[in-house]
Amino acid sequence: MRSLKPLTIISVNLLLLIFYSCSTNSKQEIRKVTDSFYKNYKGDFRTSEKALLSIDLIGKIDTAILKEKKEVQKMAASAYPTDKPDMIEGDVFTSLYDGYTSYKIGDIKLEQNKAIVLVGFIYKEKNPKYKDIQWMDEVVLVKEHGWKIDNVLFKGHSSSISNLKEVLSNFINSNPAK
């Protein structure tokens, strides 16, 4: 019986090592995806890198883009063709309308096939009379043939809208211009 103890200890240590190794590799991939997205994102959801996004999020983005195009056509054919059509304005991948000028990836929490990444953002004001704005949002990734961004939970600024998918869904489901 005493010979089972070392074997059990070795087995447990081996399982912990495998788990830690998988967790570390996943966190590196998650960090890489998040960093790549925010490094290359230019503040316009229409041109976001879809290879880094989940299937569900791509569907919502494509539907919102299609609705915007239809709204432009409706407005052009209306009695008021110079009016502004319904569209999504501002940065929807952060909680600040103006977007960010820099970011830093923080803690990563893994929950099976889902990850939550804390990202710190800074919007550097161009006018020195105003203070720079700093905040944190949570980026949600899901495992779909690799890690993909699925949502952004707005934590930095008070708003009636709490996340990226809600912004897109509200626009998609809003009443179109007449």
Backbone hydrogen bonds, N-H to C=O, Kabsch-Sander energy under -0.5 kcal/mol:
donor,donor_aa,acceptor,acceptor_aa,energy
4,L,1,M,-1.2
5,K,1,M,-0.6
5,K,2,R,-0.6
7,L,3,S,-1.0
8,T,4,L,-2.9
9,I,5,K,-2.7
10,I,6,P,-2.5
11,S,7,L,-2.4
12,V,8,T,-2.7
13,N,9,I,-2.5
14,L,10,I,-2.4
15,L,11,S,-2.5
16,L,12,V,-2.5
17,L,13,N,-2.3
18,I,14,L,-2.4
19,F,15,L,-2.7
20,Y,16,L,-2.8
21,S,17,L,-2.5
22,C,18,I,-2.6
23,S,19,F,-2.6
24,T,20,Y,-2.7
25,N,21,S,-2.4
26,S,22,C,-2.6
27,K,23,S,-2.5
28,Q,24,T,-2.1
29,E,25,N,-2.2
30,I,26,S,-2.9
31,R,27,K,-2.6
32,K,28,Q,-2.2
33,V,29,E,-2.5
34,T,30,I,-2.6
35,D,31,R,-2.8
36,S,32,K,-2.5
37,F,33,V,-2.4
38,Y,34,T,-2.3
39,K,35,D,-2.3
40,N,36,S,-1.6
41,Y,37,F,-1.8
45,F,43,G,-0.6
47,T,44,D,-2.0
48,S,45,F,-1.3
50,K,48,S,-1.0
52,L,49,E,-1.7
53,L,50,K,-1.5
54,S,149,I,-2.8
58,I,54,S,-2.5
59,G,55,I,-2.2
60,K,56,D,-1.9
61,I,57,L,-2.5
62,D,58,I,-3.0
63,T,59,G,-2.2
64,A,60,K,-2.3
65,I,61,I,-2.5
66,L,62,D,-2.2
67,K,63,T,-2.3
68,E,64,A,-2.4
69,K,65,I,-2.2
70,K,66,L,-2.2
71,E,67,K,-2.5
72,V,68,E,-2.2
73,Q,69,K,-2.1
74,K,70,K,-2.7
75,M,71,E,-2.5
76,A,72,V,-2.3
77,A,73,Q,-1.7
78,S,74,K,-0.6
78,S,75,M,-0.9
83,D,80,Y,-1.8
89,E,87,M,-0.5
91,D,97,Y,-2.5
92,V,90,G,-0.6
97,Y,95,S,-0.6
99,G,96,L,-2.0
101,T,122,I,-3.5
102,S,122,I,-1.9
104,K,120,G,-2.4
106,G,118,L,-3.7
109,K,116,I,-2.6
110,L,108,I,-0.5
111,E,114,K,-3.3
114,K,111,E,-1.0
115,A,141,L,-2.6
116,I,109,K,-2.4
117,V,139,V,-3.0
118,L,107,D,-2.7
118,L,116,I,-0.5
119,V,117,V,-0.6
119,V,137,D,-2.8
120,G,104,K,-3.1
121,F,135,W,-3.4
122,I,102,S,-2.4
123,Y,133,I,-3.0
124,K,122,I,-0.6
125,E,123,Y,-0.6
130,Y,127,N,-1.9
133,I,123,Y,-2.4
135,W,121,F,-1.9
137,D,119,V,-2.1
138,E,153,L,-2.3
139,V,117,V,-3.1
139,V,137,D,-0.5
140,V,138,E,-0.5
140,V,151,N,-2.7
141,L,115,A,-2.8
141,L,139,V,-0.5
142,V,148,K,-2.6
143,K,113,N,-2.0
144,E,142,V,-0.9
144,E,146,G,-3.2
148,K,142,V,-2.7
149,I,52,L,-3.2
150,D,140,V,-3.6
151,N,140,V,-1.5
153,L,138,E,-3.5
154,F,152,V,-0.7
154,F,162,S,-2.5
155,K,153,L,-0.6
164,L,152,V,-2.1
167,V,163,N,-1.7
168,L,164,L,-2.2
169,S,165,K,-2.9
170,N,166,E,-2.8
171,F,167,V,-1.9
172,I,168,L,-2.7
173,N,169,S,-2.6
174,S,170,N,-0.6
174,S,171,F,-0.9
